[in-house]
């Protein structure tokens, strides 16, 4: 950022011109590393300071009074700000996009590598990062954490959805309601494990695993017997089954700044 500023003749620019350069150029420089790296809070603040000083001071090294708080300048224009992007929010949105792409496209080579290395047979929708994990996997888990509260599995044939740990009901993962300890063999069973194409749900087994009030949420669900009708990821706070990622992040983080990131405004 600082090297880019060295080539600009900020003295000849008005404050409106410097603001335009910050929004169109400086704010776009870190987008590439932000897509797969979790930037530290201190680094985001340092980048914001570079943008803030350039808007108020230009290339002049002498200190000038910042007449408006930076948090106000970052607000959308229709909320009294200049629409300058927040780097920390933008980083979270891009990492959320990375997580969403991995969950939607599990046939991609990089997704298969992540699942094989870090999940080791567990559900791909329940990632967590260990201290020894790579920085990319840690960033992926951070992005997943930004959107996980709105994620839900749209169960169709139930073969690829974990019965206990995937959020396939509106009440969340069923592991929190289990009446018995979930051992290693039970932890990997799919939703379809408790379904019969002829008789439906195996209630004799389920009633020993979950309370009756929880079984009421399972009762209306009817699984498909078509193998090609696979489960998919959905957004539970919308009437639509599958949402574009842009709308997903906007609803999740409730930030108009993120809208600008995703739609390129």
C-alpha positions in Angstrom: 0.0 0.0 0.0 2.7 2.5 1.0 4.7 1.8 -2.2 1.6 2.4 -4.3 1.1 5.7 -2.5 4.6 6.8 -3.3 3.7 7.0 -7.0 0.6 9.2 -6.5 0.7 12.9 -6.6 -1.7 13.4 -3.7 -0.9 17.1 -3.4 -2.8 17.7 -6.7 -5.8 15.7 -5.6 -8.8 16.9 -3.7 -10.1 15.0 -0.7 -12.8 13.5 -2.9 -10.2 12.3 -5.3 -8.1 10.7 -2.5 -11.3 9.0 -1.2 -12.0 7.6 -4.6 -8.5 6.2 -4.9 -8.8 4.6 -1.4 -12.1 2.9 -2.3 -11.1 1.8 -5.8 -7.4 0.9 -5.4 -6.2 0.7 -1.8 -9.2 -1.3 -0.6 -8.7 -3.8 -3.4 -5.0 -4.6 -2.9 -5.4 -7.0 0.0 -8.4 -8.9 -1.5 -6.2 -11.7 -3.0 -4.4 -12.7 0.2 -7.6 -12.3 2.2 -9.3 -15.1 0.2 -7.3 -17.8 2.0 -5.5 -16.1 4.9 -6.8 -14.8 8.2 -5.3 -11.4 8.6 -4.5 -10.2 12.1 -6.5 -7.4 13.7 -3.4 -5.3 14.0 -2.6 -5.7 10.3 -6.1 -4.7 9.4 -5.9 -1.6 11.6 -2.5 -0.7 10.1 -4.0 -0.9 6.6 -6.9 1.3 7.7 -4.5 3.8 9.2 -2.7 4.1 5.8 -6.0 4.7 4.1 -7.2 7.1 6.8 -4.0 9.2 6.7 -4.0 9.4 2.9 -7.6 10.7 2.9 -6.9 13.4 5.4 -3.2 14.2 4.8 -2.4 13.1 1.3 1.3 12.5 0.8 2.1 15.2 3.3 3.9 13.8 6.3 2.7 16.6 8.6 -0.1 15.6 11.0 -3.6 16.9 10.3 -6.7 16.7 12.4 -9.1 14.0 11.3 -12.4 15.8 11.5 -14.7 12.8 11.2 -14.3 9.4 13.1 -13.1 6.5 10.9 -16.1 4.4 12.0 -18.4 7.0 10.5 -16.5 7.1 7.2 -16.8 3.3 6.8 -20.6 3.5 7.0 -22.5 3.2 3.7 -23.3 6.5 1.9 -27.0 6.4 2.7 -26.1 6.0 6.3 -23.9 9.2 6.5 -20.5 7.6 5.6 -18.3 7.3 2.5 -18.8 3.6 1.9 -15.1 2.7 2.6 -14.7 -1.0 3.2 -13.8 -2.4 6.6 -10.8 -4.8 6.1 -11.7 -7.1 8.9 -15.3 -7.6 7.7 -14.1 -8.0 4.1 -11.6 -10.7 5.3 -14.4 -12.6 7.1 -16.7 -12.4 4.1 -14.0 -13.8 1.7 -13.1 -16.6 4.1 -16.8 -17.4 4.4 -17.0 -17.6 0.7 -14.1 -20.1 0.8 -15.9 -22.3 3.3 -19.2 -22.1 1.3 -17.4 -23.1 -2.0 -15.8 -26.1 -0.2 -19.1 -27.3 1.2 -21.0 -26.9 -2.1 -18.3 -28.4 -4.3 -16.9 -31.5 -2.5 -15.7 -33.0 -5.8 -13.0 -30.3 -6.1 -9.4 -31.6 -5.7 -8.5 -29.1 -2.9 -11.7 -29.9 -1.0 -11.0 -33.6 -1.2 -7.5 -32.9 0.2 -8.8 -30.9 3.1 -11.4 -33.6 3.9 -8.9 -36.4 3.8 -6.2 -34.6 5.8 -8.2 -32.7 8.5 -11.6 -34.3 8.8 -10.6 -38.0 8.5 -14.0 -39.4 8.0 -15.9 -36.8 10.1 -18.6 -34.6 8.6 -17.3 -32.0 6.3 -19.8 -29.5 7.8 -18.2 -29.8 11.3 -14.6 -28.5 10.7 -12.3 -27.4 13.5 -8.7 -26.3 13.5 -5.9 -27.7 15.7 -2.8 -25.8 16.7 -0.8 -27.8 14.2 -3.1 -27.1 11.2 -2.0 -25.1 8.2 -2.8 -21.4 8.1 -5.2 -22.0 5.1 -7.2 -24.6 7.1 -7.3 -22.2 10.1 -8.6 -19.5 7.8 -11.2 -21.9 6.4 -12.4 -22.8 9.9 -12.7 -19.1 10.7 -14.8 -18.5 7.6 -17.0 -21.4 8.5 -17.5 -19.9 11.9 -18.8 -16.8 10.3 -21.6 -18.6 8.5 -22.2 -21.8 10.5 -25.2 -20.5 12.4 -27.2 -20.1 9.2 -26.1 -23.4 7.6 -28.5 -26.3 7.3 -28.4 -29.5 5.3 -31.3 -30.0 2.9 -31.8 -33.8 3.4 -33.0 -35.7 0.4 -31.7 -39.3 0.4 -29.8 -38.8 3.6 -26.7 -40.8 2.5 -24.2 -38.1 2.9 -25.5 -36.3 6.0 -24.2 -37.3 9.4 -27.1 -38.1 11.7 -25.6 -36.7 14.9 -23.3 -33.8 14.0 -24.8 -32.2 10.8 -27.5 -29.6 11.2 -30.3 -31.1 9.2 -33.1 -30.1 11.5 -34.2 -26.7 12.6 -33.1 -27.5 16.2 -29.5 -28.0 15.3 -27.3 -31.1 15.5 -28.9 -34.0 17.3 -25.8 -34.9 19.3 -26.8 -32.4 22.0 -30.0 -34.3 22.6 -28.6 -37.9 22.6 -29.7 -40.2 25.4 -26.7 -42.4 25.1 -22.9 -41.8 24.7 -22.0 -41.4 21.0 -19.0 -43.8 20.4 -16.8 -43.9 17.3 -19.0 -46.3 15.4 -22.2 -44.3 16.1 -20.6 -41.0 15.4 -20.2 -41.7 11.7 -23.7 -43.0 10.9 -25.7 -41.2 8.2 -29.4 -40.1 8.4 -30.3 -42.9 6.0 -28.9 -45.5 8.5 -32.2 -45.2 10.4 -34.4 -45.2 7.3 -36.0 -48.2 5.5 -37.4 -47.7 1.9 -40.4 -50.0 2.9 -41.2 -48.9 6.4 -39.7 -45.5 6.8 -38.0 -44.4 10.0 -36.8 -47.1 12.4 -38.7 -45.8 15.5 -37.8 -48.8 17.6 -34.1 -47.8 17.5 -34.6 -44.0 17.5 -36.7 -43.9 20.6 -33.7 -45.3 22.5 -31.4 -42.6 21.1 -33.5 -39.4 21.3 -36.3 -38.0 23.5 -39.8 -38.1 22.2 -40.1 -34.3 21.8 -37.0 -34.4 19.5 -38.4 -37.3 17.4 -41.4 -35.1 16.6 -39.0 -33.0 14.4 -37.9 -36.1 12.5 -41.4 -37.5 11.9 -42.5 -35.2 9.0 -39.3 -35.8 7.0 -39.5 -38.4 4.3 -36.3 -39.5 2.6 -35.9 -40.1 -1.1 -35.1 -43.5 -2.4 -33.4 -42.2 -5.5 -29.6 -42.4 -5.2 -29.0 -39.4 -7.5 -31.2 -37.2 -5.2 -28.2 -36.2 -3.0 -28.2 -33.9 0.0 -27.2 -30.3 -0.3 -26.4 -27.2 1.7 -29.1 -24.6 2.4 -29.6 -21.4 4.3 -32.2 -21.9 7.1 -33.1 -18.2 7.5 -34.6 -17.9 4.1 -37.6 -19.3 2.3 -35.3 -20.3 -0.6 -33.6 -23.6 -0.3 -30.3 -22.6 -1.9 -29.1 -19.0 -1.7 -26.4 -17.2 -3.7 -23.3 -16.7 -1.5 -23.7 -12.9 -1.6 -27.1 -13.0 0.1 -25.9 -15.7 2.5 -23.1 -13.5 3.8 -25.3 -10.3 3.9 -27.9 -12.1 6.1 -25.2 -13.7 8.2 -23.1 -10.7 9.0 -25.8 -8.0 8.5 -23.3 -5.7 6.8 -23.9 -3.5 3.8 -20.1 -3.3 3.5 -20.1 -7.0 2.6 -22.7 -6.3 -0.1 -20.3 -4.0 -1.8 -17.5 -6.6 -1.6 -19.5 -9.3 -3.2 -21.3 -7.3 -5.9 -18.3 -5.1 -6.7 -20.0 -1.8 -6.1 
